[in-house]
Amino acid sequence: MTLSDVPARTLATLAAPVRRGLGQTLRARVAGDDATAKAAEIWGAEGPRWFTEQDPVWRVHADASMFVGGIRALLLQSLHPLAMAGVAGHSGFRSDPWGRLERTSTFLATTTFGTIDHAEATIARVRSIHERVRGTAPDGRPYAASDPHLLDWVHLAEVDSFLTAFQRFGPGPLSSAEADQYVRQSGEVASRLGATAPPVTVAELQARLEGFRPELGATEAARDVARFLILNPPLPVLARPGYGMLVAGAVASLPSWARRELRLPPAFFAWDWPGQQVGNLGAGVIRWAMGDPSLEADRRSGQPGSA
């Protein structure tokens, strides 16, 4: 008897505990130990929302490709020396990386899927935190997290990374019109955070990113972040191969100039094709795990009007 002789239903039954356990572990890592309570608050609250399940921003931010996009965004964002100085001095990315991930994921989930009231309250809290984050970079220049110019850069790098990851590692790419709509919808939240005139099309996004190039460069702190994210993630040994798949996809999708700055492998088919494939595999495994019926039932049970 071979594996091909085993009915698909039997294989699914045997894999169910693994799928459920992996899905629950991932959700706890991303959303924290109180993930179920947060899901109930985000999905279960009554009230109007900015976006719906049919909107591109909802589809992108709900997909497993966000795991790849998040790593890519952190690497790209680190290339602005003032933004990197703020991260190094205030974010706790090294001392509390999971806490930072949890806070970021909760912000994205609330502003994308939550009610307008909850989204606006979350944005107000983040803006108040930004007002307190200020200092002096190693090169002597002052920085402030509330600086609209730095907020522009963080937003541009984030949107470009999430969209790139979805187009390469998602279940199916957005059309050109949908991609433009994603850029516009993402900008609605960014503008409320303090970014200035966020782009509304992919072409404008690329032009704005190119406009930042003269300001960008890898500091030692940026390369330290890259080493931390790629070589020394705060994960148990058994979890590192799966994480490595996501990293491979993130690095393969970075622009060539960013990889040169961070001293990562250059853009080359022999590097990038395998990175693309293992990135797809890693995102696919997460998509499979997070699609476990028990997790979906938890989410659905919290939605307004659900049984």
C-alpha positions as a printed Julia matrix, in Angstrom:
307×3 Matrix{Float64}:
   0.0    0.0     0.0
   1.35   3.43   -0.95
   0.44   6.93    0.16
  -1.54   7.39   -3.04
  -3.8    4.5    -1.99
  -4.87   6.28    1.23
  -8.17   8.17    0.79
  -7.85  11.95    0.95
 -10.39  12.11    3.77
  -8.27   9.75    5.87
  -5.15  11.83    5.26
  -7.03  14.98    6.22
  -8.22  13.33    9.44
  -4.7   12.22   10.33
  -3.31  15.7     9.6
  -6.05  17.57   11.48
  -4.29  17.62   14.9
  -1.08  18.88   13.31
  -2.98  21.56   11.4
  -4.9   22.67   14.47
  -1.81  22.76   16.68
   0.24  24.7    14.16
  -2.6   27.15   13.53
  -3.12  27.79   17.23
   0.62  28.27   17.78
   0.89  30.74   14.91
  -2.12  32.71   16.08
  -0.76  32.89   19.63
   2.63  34.08   18.35
   1.13  36.77   16.16
  -1.81  37.92   18.29
  -0.66  36.94   21.78
  -2.0   34.58   24.42
  -5.33  36.43   24.43
  -5.79  35.95   20.67
  -9.31  34.57   21.06
 -10.46  37.57   23.11
  -8.89  39.98   20.62
 -10.58  38.19   17.72
 -13.93  38.49   19.47
 -13.37  42.22   20.0
 -12.26  42.89   16.43
 -14.73  40.66   14.59
 -17.61  40.66   17.03
 -18.16  44.36   17.62
 -21.25  45.87   16.02
 -20.79  48.93   13.84
 -19.73  50.15   10.41
 -16.29  49.27    9.05
 -14.04  50.98    6.55
 -13.54  47.81    4.5
 -15.36  44.6     3.55
 -14.27  41.08    2.62
 -14.52  42.04   -1.06
 -11.96  44.83   -0.71
  -8.35  44.16   -1.79
  -6.96  45.48    1.51
  -9.02  42.9     3.4
  -7.87  40.07    1.11
  -4.19  41.02    1.32
  -4.07  41.6     5.06
  -5.93  38.35    5.8
  -3.53  36.19    3.79
  -0.53  34.15    4.94
   1.72  36.03    2.51
   1.73  38.79    5.15
   4.29  36.72    7.07
   6.7   37.11    4.15
   5.68  40.71    3.58
   6.24  41.61    7.22
   9.84  40.4     7.16
  10.45  42.2     3.87
   8.94  45.41    5.25
  11.21  45.41    8.31
  14.31  44.9     6.14
  13.29  47.66    3.72
  12.2   50.13    6.41
  15.55  49.73    8.18
  17.3   51.41    5.24
  16.2   54.89    6.29
  18.8   55.92    8.9
  16.38  58.06   10.94
  13.6   55.46   10.9
  16.17  52.85   11.91
  17.42  55.04   14.75
  13.89  55.23   16.11
  13.46  51.47   15.93
  16.82  50.81   17.59
  16.17  53.31   20.35
  12.54  52.73   21.18
  10.86  49.68   19.61
  12.27  46.83   21.71
  12.57  44.69   18.59
  15.42  42.7    20.11
  14.32  42.5    23.75
  10.64  41.86   22.97
  10.29  40.88   19.29
   7.07  38.92   19.8
   5.49  41.78   21.69
   6.32  44.14   18.84
   4.88  41.68   16.31
   1.75  41.31   18.42
   1.23  45.07   18.63
   1.77  45.53   14.9
  -0.55  42.68   13.93
  -3.26  43.93   16.3
  -3.01  47.4    14.75
  -3.33  46.01   11.21
  -6.19  43.7    12.16
  -8.13  46.41   13.98
  -7.74  49.05   11.27
  -8.51  46.6     8.46
 -11.22  44.34    9.92
 -12.51  46.2    12.99
 -15.21  48.8    13.4
 -14.5   52.42   12.57
 -14.77  53.35   16.25
 -12.18  50.74   17.25
  -9.92  51.61   14.32
  -9.95  55.32   15.13
  -9.25  54.67   18.81
  -6.32  52.42   17.88
  -4.9   55.04   15.53
  -5.22  57.71   18.24
  -3.26  55.52   20.67
  -0.48  54.95   18.16
  -0.3   58.65   17.35
   0.09  59.46   21.04
   2.93  56.93   21.29
   4.61  58.44   18.22
   4.61  61.85   19.9
   6.85  60.46   22.65
   9.31  58.69   20.34
  12.07  61.11   19.51
  15.82  61.32   19.83
  19.09  61.8    17.99
  20.48  59.39   15.39
  24.14  58.29   15.52
  24.92  60.8    12.74
  23.66  63.65   14.94
  20.36  64.3    13.19
  17.2   64.51   15.31
  14.3   62.19   14.59
  10.68  61.92   15.69
   8.27  59.07   14.99
   5.55  61.68   14.38
   7.55  63.26   11.53
   5.24  63.04    8.48
   8.21  62.42    6.19
   9.33  59.37    8.18
   5.73  58.16    8.4
   5.63  58.42    4.6
   8.67  56.16    4.28
   7.39  53.57    6.75
   4.05  53.46    4.95
   5.55  53.21    1.46
   7.91  50.39    2.43
   5.12  48.54    4.21
   2.55  48.78    1.42
   5.11  47.86   -1.23
   6.17  44.83    0.82
   2.65  43.57    1.59
   1.56  43.99   -2.03
   4.72  42.41   -3.44
   4.39  39.43   -1.1
   0.72  38.91   -1.97
   1.39  39.11   -5.7
   4.22  36.56   -5.43
   3.15  34.31   -2.57
  -0.6   34.8    -2.29
  -3.32  32.46   -3.56
  -3.67  34.51   -6.75
  -2.45  37.98   -7.74
  -4.6   41.08   -7.69
  -5.47  42.62  -11.03
  -3.89  45.97  -11.89
  -7.06  47.78  -10.87
  -7.27  45.84   -7.61
  -3.61  46.54   -6.85
  -4.24  50.27   -7.31
  -7.25  49.97   -5.02
  -5.14  48.21   -2.38
  -2.6   51.05   -2.45
  -5.39  53.62   -2.1
  -7.16  51.77    0.73
  -3.94  51.28    2.68
  -3.32  55.0     2.43
  -6.58  55.78    4.2
  -5.15  54.45    7.46
  -1.7   55.94    6.86
  -3.11  59.43    6.33
  -4.92  59.2     9.66
  -1.61  58.27   11.29
  -0.01  61.41    9.88
   1.45  60.4     6.53
   1.23  63.07    3.83
  -0.81  62.4     0.69
  -0.25  58.6     0.49
  -0.06  57.23   -3.07
  -3.27  55.98   -4.67
  -1.84  53.84   -7.49
   0.98  51.32   -7.84
   2.77  53.63  -10.28
   2.65  56.48   -7.77
   3.86  54.13   -5.03
   6.9   53.15   -7.09
   7.66  56.77   -7.94
   7.47  57.8    -4.29
   9.76  54.92   -3.27
  12.26  55.95   -5.92
  12.12  59.52   -4.61
  13.39  58.32   -1.22
  16.46  56.6    -2.67
  18.92  59.49   -2.01
  18.05  59.33    1.7
  18.48  55.58    2.09
  21.46  53.5     3.13
  22.3   50.67    5.47
  23.71  51.73    8.81
  25.36  49.23   11.13
  22.09  49.13   13.05
  20.21  48.18    9.86
  22.62  45.35    9.12
  22.3   44.24   12.73
  18.53  44.03   12.26
  19.04  41.98    9.1
  21.33  39.55   10.92
  18.85  39.28   13.77
  15.87  38.63   11.48
  17.67  36.24    9.16
  20.25  34.43   11.27
  19.21  34.77   14.91
  15.41  34.87   15.16
  13.99  34.23   18.66
  12.6   30.82   17.7
  13.1   27.25   18.87
  15.34  25.13   16.65
  12.46  23.09   15.24
  10.64  26.22   14.07
  13.6   27.74   12.25
  13.35  25.77    8.97
   9.8   27.0     8.43
  10.78  30.56    9.32
  13.74  30.23    6.96
  11.31  29.6     4.1
   9.6   32.91    4.82
  12.94  34.73    5.04
  14.05  33.25    1.72
  10.92  34.58    0.07
  11.34  38.0     1.68
  14.96  38.35    0.57
  14.23  37.1    -2.96
  11.53  39.76   -3.32
  13.66  42.72   -2.17
  14.96  45.11   -4.84
  18.59  44.62   -5.84
  19.78  47.92   -4.36
  18.31  47.05   -0.94
  20.03  43.68   -0.94
  23.35  45.29   -1.77
  22.98  47.76    1.08
  22.18  45.0     3.58
  24.91  42.71    2.2
  22.41  40.03    1.27
  22.77  37.68   -1.72
  22.48  39.66   -4.97
  19.54  39.37   -7.36
  20.4   36.28   -9.41
  18.25  33.47  -10.77
  20.23  30.8    -8.92
  19.36  32.56   -5.63
  15.93  33.94   -6.42
  14.17  31.01   -8.05
  14.72  28.71   -5.03
  13.82  31.58   -2.71
  10.57  32.11   -4.59
   9.71  28.41   -4.38
  10.43  27.93   -0.68
   8.7   31.24    0.08
   5.61  29.91   -1.68
   5.87  26.69    0.29
   6.23  28.49    3.61
   3.27  30.79    2.94
   1.25  27.81    1.75
   1.87  25.87    4.95
   0.81  28.86    7.05
  -2.28  29.38    4.87
  -3.19  25.71    5.39
  -2.66  25.92    9.15
  -4.5   29.2     9.64
  -7.4   27.86    7.59
  -8.1   25.18   10.19
 -11.88  24.9    10.62
 -11.66  25.37   14.4
  -9.85  28.7    14.0
 -12.28  29.83   11.32
 -15.18  28.85   13.57
 -13.73  31.0    16.36
 -13.57  33.96   14.01
 -17.02  33.44   12.55
 -18.58  33.01   15.97
 -17.41  36.49   16.86
 -18.81  38.23   13.81
 -21.92  40.37   14.17
 -25.04  38.47   13.25
 -23.39  35.03   13.29
 -25.12  32.08   14.89
